[in-house]
Amino acid sequence: MKSTRRWQQLLLNSLAIILGNALYSLAVALFLEPAGLITGGATGIALAFGRLTGLSVSGFLFLFNMTMLVWGWAVLGKKFALNTLASSVLSPAFLGLFERLLDGRVLTEDIFLCTIFSGLGIGVALGMVIRAGASTGGMDIPPLVLQKWFRWPVSITMMLFDIAILLVQAVPADLMPVVAAEATLTSSGEEQTLCLIHIWRCRRIEGG
């Protein structure tokens, strides 16, 4: 009986990780990329790279995630790397798939709707992956390495990295859509929801 429940839980967790990464990538491809919106984490770095060079966002995200995964394996150990492997591969794979399927199609050009829907999609997706006990990889890894080396709090360093990534993207961007998007998030309460998810993610990671 216990063995059956364990396998059922493993199956449910695996489905949650797959669906969570698929939803995350769909939100990026359907709303973030077409609207030119900015975001944090490895996806934010990949979006900035894609906008500056015109090269594949999903391809860069895969290379970046693999680099972080190898670094995490070397510093944090095999158990952490295996916990991070799924999202490190699935996220860029789904993003590449959706980029090809959508082929430049835009669902809406309204930046406010793109902001709300991308925030909802990403928030729900991260919640699914983290509740399944998996790490989202990418920029989750540097804060954990810094915690191991210097005992710096993961929540603080993760927030600082995200702020830096957002600022780098905002400098060359049209700031009016960014400000408008921020105002929409604040008025709708979505910002508070994403902040709670961010805090929850940090605590889950710190707890191992």
N, C-alpha and C positions, 0 to 999 in steps of 0.2 A: 504493500500500500504506500509506504513512504517513498519507495523507488518510483512508483507511478506518479505520485504527486510531484516529485523532483523533476521528472521528465516533462510533465505538463507545465510546470513553472518555467523550465528551460525553454520550452517551445513558445510559451507566451512572451517571455523576455526577448527571444530571438525575433519574433514577429514585431514586437514593439520597436526594437532597434531598427529593423528594416523599414517599417512604415514611418518611423520618426525621421530617419535620414531621407526617405523619399519625399515626405512632406516638406522638410527643411529645404531640400534642393528645388522642389517645385515652387516654393515661395520666392526663392532667389531668382530662378529663371523667369517666373511669370510676373513678378512685381519689382524686385530690387533692380535687376539689370536693365529692363526697359525704361524705368523711370529715372535711372541715374541716382538712386538713393544710396546712402552710405550705411555701413554696418561695421561691427567690431569683429574681432577674432580672425582666424585664418581666412574666412570668406571675405572679410573686409580687405585684407591684404591682396587676395586674388582678384577682387573687383578693381582695386586701384591699379594693379599690374595690367589687367586687361584693358582698362580705359587708357592707360598711358601708352601701351604698346600695340593694342589691337589684337593681341594673341589670345589663345584659349584660356578662359577663366578656369574651367574645370581641369585642364591640363596642368596649369600652374598650381592649383589647389592640391592635386594629387601629389605632385613633386614636393610641395611644401609639407603636406601631411606625412609623407614617407620620411622626409628628413627629420621631422619632429619625432616620429615614431622610433626611428633608429636611435636618436639622442635619448629619448625616454627609456628605451630598452637598455642602453649602456649605463645610464645614471640611476634609473628607478627600478630596473629589474624586469625579468620576463613576465611576471604576473601582471604588472601594470601594462606592459606592451600588448599582451594578449587581450586585456580589457579594453584597449584603445583601438585595436586593429580593425574591428568591424566598421566603426564610424570613419576611420581614416581612409578606408577604401570605398565604402558605400556612398559617402557624401559626394566626392568628385565623380564617381561612376554615375550616380543618378543625375547629377547636375549636367554632365556631358550628354546623357540620354535625353533629358528634357530640352536642352539647348538644340539638339538635332530635331526633335519632334516638333518643337514650337517654331523653329526656323525663322526667327524674327517676328513672329506674330505677337501682337500686343492686345491684351485683354481689355485694358482701359488706359487712357492717357491722363486720367485724373490723378495727380500726385497724392492727394489726400486719401483716396481709395487705395492706391498702391501702398501707402504707408500703413494704413490700418490693416489691410489684408496680409501684408508681409509680416507685420508685427504679430498678428494673431497666429499665422502659420508657423513662424519661427518659434514663438513662445510655446505653442502646443507641441511642436516637434521636439524641442529641447526637453520639455517635461517628460515626454514619452521615453526618450533615450535614457535620461537620468534615472527615472523611476525603474527602468529595467536593469539598473546597476552598471551601466556602461559609461565610459568617458566619451566626450565628443572629440577628443584628440586635438590636433592642431595647436592653437595657442593656449590650450589648457596645460600643456607640458612645461613651457618655460617657468610659470609661477611655481610649479611643483619642484622643479629643479632648484630654483632659487630658495625655496623653503628648505630643501634638503641641505644645500650648501651654506646658506646664511641665516636660516631660521626666520626668513621674512614671511609674514602672513600671506597665504594664498589669495584671500579675498582682496587685499589691498593691491598686490602686484597685478592680479588679473584685471582689476578695475583700471589701474594706471595704464596697462598695455592697451586695453580697449579704448581709453580716452585718446592715447597717442595715435592709434590706428584711425580713429574717427577724425582727428585733427588733420592728419596727413591727407585723408581723402577730401576733407572740407576745404582745404586751401585752394586747390585748383578748380573746385566745383562752384556752381552757381549757388550762392548761400541762401537765396530767397526760398527755393524749394526745401532746403534743409531746415530753415527756420520755420517755414509753414508746416512741414512734417512734424517737427518737434511740438509745435502748438497743438496740432491735431492729436498727437499721442497724449499730451498732458490733459487736454479737455475730455478725451474719451476714457481716461483712466488706464489705458493700455500700458503707459510708461510704468505705472506702479506695479502692474502685473509682471512685466518683464524684469523689473528690479527684484521682485520677490523670487522669480525663477533664478535670476543671477545669484542671489544670496544662497538659495537652496543648493544650486550647483556647486558653489564654493564650499559649502559645509559638507556636501557629500564627498567631494574630492579630498578635503582635509581629513575626513573620517576614514579615508582609504577604501 
